[in-house]
Every structure is written in structure tokens, then in C-alpha cells.
């Protein structure tokens, strides 16, 4: 099903100490939503504070981006934690970012797990339930960003939470709708044209082509662009132009989700 409106999100605030990553001040005004690192895979108190203010000033909706406790691996390694540990880790990170939002007069709107926490929970029910339980216990009004058909979607529904369906513009998809492993060659698109075409297909047709050529239904409310890509700013500018030319409005995530729910 084609979208009449789409949200553009990126994972930001991923600098740490003296290490700077991304072009957040330039990229943020081109987005409608952002997910900010909460200190476990990237980000620190100064970075969190600065990035919240940048989003607030640009009118970009803020989401939390909790991760496994894996600073060295940038949150891309699956950690052997219990569901209880995962739940309290998410509560801890959510609380930290919400404090910076309150301090700066900004509002926290949604949550998206990062990296290995996102992909592992997508296929593992107990981990997905832990994430949903953490959000439901602290901020049940937050949107949960996830892939359609994932365990995170199921856990969110069971917990009474509302989801936003996410598509990835520069990641390859498996025939079952999951993301192809970053370890596989070609799983991350370096060709901007290919990424734009995948984004347009998801936004206008509601489908995506898997690595084996299978055409999959892919309902999306929001498209993720990777802010740590050196060409991210130029890419997002070009993507916005192509979406507009295709008649797709770029709107904040919550507005897009509400439109979908009203027409369901």
C-alpha cells in the first residue's frame, strides 16, 4: 500500500568524548525525527544535551535509541544479557534521555532500539517483551519503532503500545523481511541511487525487493537514513526532492502513524 506521507529519521548523537561522528547540526534540519544515543553504544551527557537542543531548535521530534551495553562494539554485537537486564538497561537509557529533554524544554516522542538490540529483538520474543515492558512501565505513550512482522511489533501490541513501521533505505532485505546481516557483502548499499530507489518503492508502493528478487510487502511510516554516512546530508537532500516529486509528503512520525490508524 502506497504512503501519502512518510517520516524521515536518523540515528544521531553518536559522538563520544573526543570522538566525533556524523554531521548532526547540518543533518537534523533535513529530518522530521531523530533517535538519540543514550550512552550505552555512543553518546555522553554533553553530546545528549547538545543533540536534544539541536532537535528542539529545528522542530525535529526526538526518540530514544537504547542499545546493548557495548560501547567498544558500537552496539552491534549481541550481548548475553537476561531479559530482566535488558528491561532495566532500556529503562536506564530512556530515563537519561528524558531528563535531558525535560531540561531543554523538549518532548520525547518515540523509542527505537539500536543495532544488535534492534535486530536480535526482532526475532527473539523474550528480548522484545523486555523492551516493550520497559517502555510500558515508564512512558507507555511513546511510539515503538520497529519492522513490520517483528517480535518487537508483537510485544508492543501485547503491552498496549503503538508502533511505527520502519523501512531502511540503504540495507538489503532477506526473503523473510528481516535485514540482511551487515557481515554479508552487499548488505549495506553504497550506491546512493539504489538507496533512493528502495526508499521510493517503500514509500510509494509499500514493497521492497529482497536479495533473492522476491517482492515483499513493506508497510512503512518512517524511513531510516544513516547519519554516520559521510554523504548523508547530500543523500537526504536528494531523497527529499525525489519523494516530493513522487507526491509523498514528509511529515513527523506521530502524524504519519495517526493517519495510518485512521484509515485502517
C-alpha positions as CSV (number, residue, x, y, z in Angstrom):
1,X,0.0,0.0,0.0
2,X,1.5,3.3,-1.0
3,X,2.1,6.0,1.6
4,X,0.8,9.6,1.1
5,X,3.2,10.8,3.8
6,X,6.4,9.5,5.3
7,X,8.7,10.4,8.2
8,X,12.5,10.6,7.8
9,X,14.5,9.5,10.8
10,X,18.2,9.1,11.5
11,X,20.2,7.7,14.5
12,X,22.1,10.7,15.9
13,X,24.1,11.9,18.9
14,X,26.6,9.1,18.4
15,X,29.7,11.1,19.2
16,X,31.5,10.3,22.4
17,X,34.2,12.3,24.3
18,X,36.8,13.4,21.7
19,X,35.4,11.1,19.0
20,X,33.0,12.9,16.7
21,X,30.7,11.0,14.4
22,X,28.3,12.4,11.8
23,X,27.2,15.9,10.8
24,X,24.3,16.3,13.2
25,X,24.0,20.1,13.1
26,X,23.5,20.1,9.3
27,X,21.5,16.9,9.0
28,X,19.0,17.5,11.7
29,X,17.0,20.2,9.9
30,X,16.5,17.9,7.0
31,X,14.8,15.3,9.1
32,X,11.4,15.0,10.9
33,X,12.5,12.6,13.6
34,X,15.8,11.6,15.3
35,X,16.8,8.8,17.6
36,X,19.5,9.8,20.0
37,X,22.1,7.5,21.5
38,X,21.7,7.2,25.3
39,X,25.3,6.4,26.4
40,X,25.4,2.6,26.0
41,X,26.7,2.3,22.5
42,X,27.6,6.0,21.9
43,X,26.7,9.4,23.2
44,X,27.7,11.0,26.5
45,X,26.0,13.6,28.7
46,X,27.4,16.6,26.8
47,X,26.5,15.1,23.4
48,X,23.0,14.1,24.6
49,X,22.4,17.6,25.9
50,X,23.7,19.3,22.7
51,X,21.7,17.0,20.4
52,X,18.5,17.4,22.2
53,X,18.8,21.2,21.8
54,X,19.6,20.9,18.1
55,X,16.5,18.8,17.6
56,X,14.4,21.1,19.7
57,X,15.5,24.2,17.8
58,X,14.9,22.5,14.4
59,X,11.5,21.2,15.4
60,X,12.6,17.6,14.9
61,X,10.8,15.0,17.0
62,X,13.1,13.2,19.5
63,X,13.3,9.4,20.1
64,X,15.4,7.4,22.5
65,X,17.9,4.9,20.9
66,X,18.9,2.4,23.6
67,X,21.4,-0.3,23.0
68,X,23.2,-3.3,24.5
69,X,26.0,-2.1,26.9
70,X,28.6,-2.3,24.1
71,X,30.5,1.0,23.8
72,X,33.5,-0.7,22.2
73,X,31.5,-2.5,19.6
74,X,29.1,0.4,18.9
75,X,26.2,-1.7,20.0
76,X,26.5,-4.0,17.0
77,X,27.3,-7.2,19.0
78,X,24.7,-9.4,20.6
79,X,25.3,-9.4,24.4
80,X,24.5,-12.3,26.7
81,X,22.0,-10.4,29.0
82,X,18.9,-11.7,30.6
83,X,15.5,-10.3,29.7
84,X,15.4,-8.6,33.1
85,X,18.8,-7.0,32.5
86,X,17.7,-5.8,29.0
87,X,14.5,-4.3,30.5
88,X,16.3,-2.3,33.2
89,X,19.0,-1.3,30.7
90,X,16.3,0.2,28.5
91,X,14.6,1.9,31.5
92,X,18.0,3.4,32.5
93,X,18.8,4.8,29.0
94,X,15.2,6.1,28.5
95,X,15.3,7.9,31.8
96,X,18.7,9.5,30.9
97,X,17.5,11.0,27.6
98,X,14.1,12.0,29.1
99,X,16.0,14.1,31.7
100,X,17.9,16.0,29.0
101,X,14.6,16.5,27.1
102,X,12.9,18.0,30.2
103,X,16.0,20.1,31.0
104,X,15.8,21.7,27.5
105,X,12.0,22.0,27.2
106,X,11.8,19.2,24.6
107,X,9.4,16.3,24.4
108,X,10.4,12.6,24.0
109,X,8.1,11.0,21.4
110,X,9.3,7.6,20.5
111,X,11.9,4.8,21.0
112,X,13.9,2.6,18.7
113,X,16.3,0.0,19.8
114,X,19.8,0.3,18.3
115,X,21.9,-2.1,16.3
116,X,22.1,-5.6,17.7
117,X,19.4,-4.9,20.2
118,X,17.0,-4.0,17.4
119,X,17.8,-6.9,15.1
120,X,18.1,-9.5,17.8
121,X,14.9,-8.5,19.5
122,X,13.1,-8.5,16.1
123,X,13.5,-12.3,16.1
124,X,13.5,-13.2,19.8
125,X,10.3,-12.8,21.7
126,X,11.7,-12.6,25.3
127,X,14.1,-9.8,24.4
128,X,11.3,-8.0,22.5
129,X,9.0,-8.3,25.5
130,X,11.7,-6.9,27.8
131,X,12.0,-3.8,25.6
132,X,8.2,-3.4,25.5
133,X,7.9,-3.9,29.2
134,X,10.5,-1.2,29.9
135,X,8.6,1.4,27.8
136,X,5.2,0.4,29.1
137,X,6.4,0.9,32.7
138,X,7.9,4.3,32.2
139,X,6.4,6.0,29.1
140,X,3.5,4.0,27.6
141,X,2.7,6.9,25.3
142,X,5.8,6.5,23.3
143,X,5.8,5.1,19.8
144,X,7.9,2.0,19.4
145,X,9.7,2.0,16.1
146,X,10.1,-1.5,14.6
147,X,10.0,-3.6,11.4
148,X,6.5,-4.9,10.4
149,X,6.1,-8.6,11.4
150,X,8.8,-8.5,14.0
151,X,8.7,-9.8,17.6
152,X,9.0,-6.2,18.7
153,X,5.7,-5.4,16.9
154,X,4.0,-8.4,18.6
155,X,5.4,-7.5,22.1
156,X,4.4,-3.9,21.7
157,X,0.9,-4.8,20.8
158,X,0.6,-7.2,23.8
159,X,1.9,-4.3,26.1
160,X,-0.7,-1.9,24.6
161,X,1.9,0.2,22.9
162,X,1.6,1.8,19.4
163,X,4.2,1.0,16.8
164,X,5.7,3.0,13.9
165,X,6.8,0.8,11.0
166,X,10.3,1.4,9.8
167,X,12.0,0.8,6.5
168,X,15.7,1.1,5.8
169,X,16.7,2.9,2.6
170,X,20.3,1.5,2.4
171,X,20.0,-2.0,3.8
172,X,19.3,-5.2,1.9
173,X,16.4,-7.4,3.0
174,X,16.2,-11.2,3.4
175,X,13.2,-13.0,1.8
176,X,11.5,-13.2,5.2
177,X,11.6,-9.5,5.6
178,X,14.4,-9.3,8.0
179,X,17.5,-7.2,7.4
180,X,20.5,-9.0,5.8
181,X,23.5,-9.2,8.1
182,X,26.0,-6.4,7.9
183,X,28.6,-9.1,7.6
184,X,27.4,-10.1,4.2
185,X,28.8,-8.4,1.1
186,X,26.2,-6.0,-0.4
187,X,24.0,-5.8,2.7
188,X,24.7,-2.1,3.0
189,X,24.1,0.0,-0.1
190,X,26.9,2.4,-1.0
191,X,25.2,3.4,-4.2
192,X,23.0,6.4,-3.4
193,X,20.8,5.8,-6.4
194,X,20.0,2.3,-5.3
195,X,19.1,3.5,-1.8
196,X,16.9,6.3,-3.2
197,X,15.0,3.8,-5.4
198,X,14.4,1.5,-2.5
199,X,13.1,4.4,-0.4
200,X,10.8,5.5,-3.2
201,X,9.5,1.9,-3.6
202,X,8.7,1.6,0.0
203,X,7.1,5.0,0.3
204,X,5.0,4.8,-2.9
205,X,4.3,1.1,-3.4
206,X,4.7,-0.3,0.0
207,X,7.1,-3.0,-1.2
208,X,10.8,-3.9,-1.1
209,X,12.8,-6.3,-3.3
210,X,14.7,-8.9,-1.2
211,X,18.2,-10.2,-2.0
212,X,16.8,-13.1,-4.0
213,X,14.5,-10.9,-6.0
214,X,11.3,-11.7,-4.0
215,X,9.0,-8.7,-3.8
216,X,7.8,-8.2,-0.2
217,X,5.1,-6.1,1.2
218,X,6.7,-3.5,3.4
219,X,4.4,-1.1,5.2
220,X,6.4,1.9,6.4
221,X,5.6,5.0,8.4
222,X,9.2,6.1,8.6
223,X,12.4,5.7,6.6
224,X,15.8,5.4,8.3
225,X,18.8,7.1,6.8
226,X,22.2,6.5,8.4
227,X,23.6,9.8,9.8
228,X,27.1,8.4,10.2
229,X,27.4,8.1,6.4
230,X,29.8,10.8,5.1
231,X,27.4,11.6,2.3
232,X,24.3,11.6,4.5
233,X,23.5,15.3,4.1
234,X,23.6,15.3,0.3
235,X,21.7,12.0,0.2
236,X,18.9,13.2,2.4
237,X,18.6,16.4,0.4
238,X,18.3,14.4,-2.8
239,X,15.8,11.9,-1.2
240,X,13.6,14.7,0.0
241,X,13.4,16.1,-3.6
242,X,12.6,12.7,-5.1
243,X,9.9,12.0,-2.5
244,X,8.3,15.4,-3.1
245,X,8.4,14.8,-6.9
246,X,6.6,11.5,-6.3
247,X,3.8,13.2,-4.3
248,X,4.9,11.9,-0.9
249,X,4.7,14.4,2.0
250,X,7.4,14.4,4.6
251,X,5.7,14.6,8.0
252,X,6.6,13.9,11.6
253,X,6.3,10.2,12.7
254,X,3.4,10.5,15.0
255,X,1.3,12.3,12.4
256,X,2.1,9.6,9.8
257,X,1.1,6.8,12.3
258,X,-2.1,8.6,13.2
259,X,-3.1,8.9,9.5
260,X,-2.5,5.2,9.0
261,X,-4.5,4.2,12.1
262,X,-7.4,6.4,10.9
263,X,-7.5,4.8,7.5
264,X,-7.0,1.2,8.7
